[in-house]
């Protein structure tokens, strides 16, 4: 416990969690939701989750996602 005077601003910073399970098995729609909510970039969605998202339409390219995940599984 650390007392702080009135009017003090306290900030905490925490890193993201490691998650649970195989990241390449995460529901692609949930990955897209994280991209749309700006928690994950389009690039990291592909690198970390194997989900390929079209930058112009912000939609999942499911054919490329399946190919990418198959490649990453090797």
Secondary structure, DSSP 8 states (H G I E B T S, - for coil): -----TT------------SS-GGGS-HHHHHHHHHTTSS-HHHHHHHH---EETTTTEE-HHHHHHHHHHHH-
